[in-house]
Amino acid sequence: MFSLEVSQEARNWLAEKGYDRAMGARPMARVIQDNLKKPLANELLFGSLVDGGQVTVALDKEKNELTYGFQSAQKHKAEAAH
């Protein structure tokens, strides 16, 4: 299991990218696929989230793209113990 925290700026970015005047919110599925599901898949299957953990998604304003922070469950537990 993992938790996902998405900053308000990242949510706004997703909403802007996922909406089209002509198509409404139909592009949202692709935006979520490309910008959330795909980046998380490798971490869940092979990376730091194999045993669960925490994901933080934020917006890099300079690059106008999302950034991802991954913290494994083991590291999260160790930090909580201190």
N, C-alpha and C positions, 0 to 999 in steps of 0.2 A: 504494500500500500504506500502511496505517496500523497503529499499535500501539494496543492498548486496555489500560489499567490501571484496574482496579476495586478500590477500597479494601475491606478486610474489612468495615467497617461498611456499605458500600453492598451488598456481597454478602449480608450478613445481612438487610438491609432487603428486598432482592429475594426472598430465600428466604421471609421472613415474608409478604410481599405475594403471593407466588406459590403459597402452600400453603393449602388449604382442607380442613378435617376431612372433609367429605362428599365432596369431589371429588378429594382427594389433590393431586397437582402439576399437574393439568390447567390451572388458571388461570395457571401459569407462562408459557405461550406468550404470553398477552395482556400480562402484566406486562413481559416482555422486549420485545414489540412496542411497547408504549406508552412505556416508560421507557428503552429503549436504541436500538432500530431507528429509530423516528421522529425522536428528537432528532439522531441521527447522520446521517440521510439528507440533510437540507438542507445540512449542512456538507460531506458527501462530494460532493454534486452541484454546489453553488453557493458554498460558503463556504471556510473556511480549510483544508479537507482535500482540495480538488480535486486537488492534486498529492501527496497523502499527508500523513502527519504523525503526531502523537501525541494520544491522547484520554485524559483522566483523569476518572474518575467517582468522586465522593465523596458522602457524606451530610451534608446540612445538618441537624443535630440539632434546631435551634430550629424550623425549618419542616417537619421530617420529610419531606424530599423530596431527590431526587438533584440534584447539581450537576455541571456538565460543564465541563471545561477543554479547549480545543482549541489545539493548537500546529501550525502548518503545517510541512511538511517543510523548506521553505526557511528558516524561522526557527530550526528545530531544528538544521539544519546550520550556520547562522551562529553560534549559541550554542556548538555543539560545537567550532567552530574557535578560539574565544577561550580 
